[in-house]
């Protein structure tokens, strides 16, 4: 068990570091090639913060641990809103002004509805995986085109401008990009191996570990990005990373996992975890979007999200204990 815990912790540390190097290298390379900060932020940065979930789920699916892959994707979306935005808003209330973010909410809801419909027959087939990946490509193209139309007047564009590395030479950017691409699958392999052993030792399903421990660990890049952005008063960036990551978690993470191997869906996930993901997303919508004026996620809303997230974690483990 101690070896498995060491694999889990070491895998998390390398995973977070590798994702950070991947995002820094890719963002700097794109800037050096003349890509606008908003396009970089909406595509590379959002995709990069989902890289841990994507690689972990792909490795898990390849090893035949589909429950871990699915639990990681759904659990990360719940953690992104309940834990990360809840904690961030508790530390620093968030004011949401960007029109870009308001355009992303309907897309996120549509993606979740499509994924729920695909899961209704209790399996994500390889065909559905390819369809999700096609959705990922369409999403990246839409975000890039939208970012080009919005221009530099969008508050989110100014915040991305301040975040993307300015003085990283192109050879250094390529080096860190390659380092991230190598470290991510290696660390994910250690992490998955440790997680599967722990699940078997605790006599719980791999989905439970994916929904809780793995989801928390792979969400660490989003947590660091959100807290840093909030403390720098880059409110739109804090929530923008979360929304983008949640979209990529479904179309990218589930898509790649299903293409590698069909992902079986536990009926309990349809009854308990998909509804929980919808609940957190709906709550975020009403908190962050206003028909007139900017949205606002205050400390009270942040505490409510945190409380609901803790309650959800307790529910998952209580359910696992009853069915063990």
C-alpha angles and dihedrals in degrees: 000000000000090000090051092049089050090050090049095049094041091047091052093050094049091042094055093044092047092049091050092051091046093053094043093049096044093045094048092046091051092048091050089052091054101256113153118254093239093053090047092049096046094048117018098031095043092045092045095054087055092050094097092054091044097051095040092051092046091051091045092051091048090052091049096254097126094156090061091050095051094041090051093054096047095037092051091054090052092046092048092060104027101039107021102038090034092054093041094051090047090055095040124004111237125230112200116206108147117110087205091070093051089056091053098055097072090047091052092050091048091051091051093049091050092049091049091052090050091050093051092091089052097249139076102217124208089253090055088047090057090047090053091049089050086053089052092055091047090049093052092048092048092049093048093050092044091049091052091051095048094055127182097318093078113099089225091057091056091050093050088048090060094046104048114090111260106185102042110120116229095250090053091047091052090047094054091043090056092044090054092048091053098041097048099064093040094052091043091056091055091045095050093047092052093044094051092050091049091049091052092046091052092043093234129126121268087240090064091054089046093050093050123017099024094041091052093048097047090048092061093097090055090047093052092045094048096048093045092048092048093050088051088050092244093139099164091051092052094056095032092062090052096049093046092046092051092053092049092046090064105036096032106031097038091037095055093042092052093046090053091049134338110275115225117216121218109224088231090063090058092049100040116015104037090051089048090053090050091048094054092046093050091048090051091051094055092044099047105033125068126177089220122035130347124324120244133204105195130191092266091056090046092053090048091053091048092049092049091048092053090047090051092052090051090049092052094051094042090052090048091051092052094050097041 
